[in-house]
Amino acid sequence: MKPEISNHRRDFPMLTRKMHGQPLIYLDNGATTQKPLTVLNRMDQFYREEYATVRRGVYGLSQKATEACIASRETCRRFLNARSADEIVFTKGTTEAINLVAASYGRKFVQAGDEIIISEIEHHANIVPWQRLAEEKGAQLRIVPVNDQGELIFSAFEKLLSPKTRIVAIAHISNALGTIHPIREIIAMAHKAGAVVLIDGAQAAAHMNVDVRELDADFYCFSGHKTFGPTGIGVLYGKLALLTAMDPYQCGGDMIDEVRFEKTTFAPPPAKFEAGTPPIAQIIGLGEALRYIEAIGREQIAAYEHELLLYATEALRRIPGLKIIGEAHHKAAIISFIMDGVHPHDIGTILDSQGIAIRAGHHCAQPTMRRFGVPATARASFAFYNTREDIDELIKAVSSVRKVFGP
């Protein structure tokens, strides 16, 4: 491990435990990340010493909780380089953020005959909401194909763009393949066609710099639990003008301006989209997690994880009968693979018996699996707390799978 981040592994209590009598080697970071002590301690402190609801109380505990949530929103703003904290909406996670945009923006501005563009390798959460919106509105869902390396075919994307295009929804990084899409170029092309762009940043936010102003993103979203923070919390960034024009997603307390039986008026963003008592501890934990990432540095994280990717890719390629699915030129530290004659679930089970946690299945990306002609893959995904030694153990374990099932 590089000296500048070598001390951070010890911050994660889960990485010291054993599974089936073996030291845990956690390689399922694409699904969710482990939590550092600073996040665990901060949330515990809030529940033990500071707990109160926010916004409505004039007493000290309530004010302190409110201030902590305001500080976390500002951390999120800085993390994405948004122009204003009012452009940061707290959600349950990436999935709810996408559904919010589909419901609040899509239902208002997408009409019959309009078109929505997604890619062939999206997570289900960035397929089904748009599919349902298209069915409801009589719009068309258009799909950008990918090549055999898992890269978007740009000439096809360019042909799909038209004056009918209302929304383009693309993952920053494919969760199943690790492909890093050229988001800046995609956004520029979509804007030229007059479309609004949503970026699913679930796999990107913790692993690379994200500057929504530099990208000119209209919407960008990510989940707390994939950024070393708690579950049940996420972020939707939206340009303030777009959020202001959108209708509320849910209705209840704190998202109103004035309620009368004759008519209700709504608060401005972000409150308009945050009905009810928020997940206060999770918001505070998310802010702590993002500050933890910032202290390490996302450029340093990206460089180190890229070294892990290259090291693991080269080693896996040497295993007879193993095929990597998705070998884009620009990839995050995610490797999906299959082995001749072995189901991915069997790979995952055998590795688990040796203390190694990977994911096996379709990764909520069934269209991706169909594109590559496989029912499922085994997937190893890395974070900055992983090491070359972790990868060496992965290679040994995958090689042992081959011995179990034969040539």
Secondary structure, DSSP 8 states (H G I E B T S, - for coil): --GGGTTSGGG-GGGG-EETTEE-EE-BTTT-----HHHHHHHHHIIIII---SSS--SHHHHHHHHHHHHHHHHHHHHHT-S-GGGEEEESSHHHHHHHHIIIIIHHH--TT-EEEEETT--GGGTHHHHHHHHHHT-EEEEE-B-TTS-B-HHHHHHH--TTEEEEEEESB-TTT-BB--HHHHHHHHHHTT-EEEEE-TTTTTTS---HHHHT-SEEEEEGGGTTS-SS-EEEEE-HHHHHHS--SS-STTSEEEE-SS-EEE--TTGGG--SS--HHHHHHHHHHHHHHHHH-HHHHHHHHHHHHHHHHHHHHTSTTEEEE---SSB-SEEEEEETTB-HHHHHHHHHHTTEE-EEE-TT-HHHHHHTT-S-EEEEE--TT--HHHHHHHHHHHHHHHHHH--
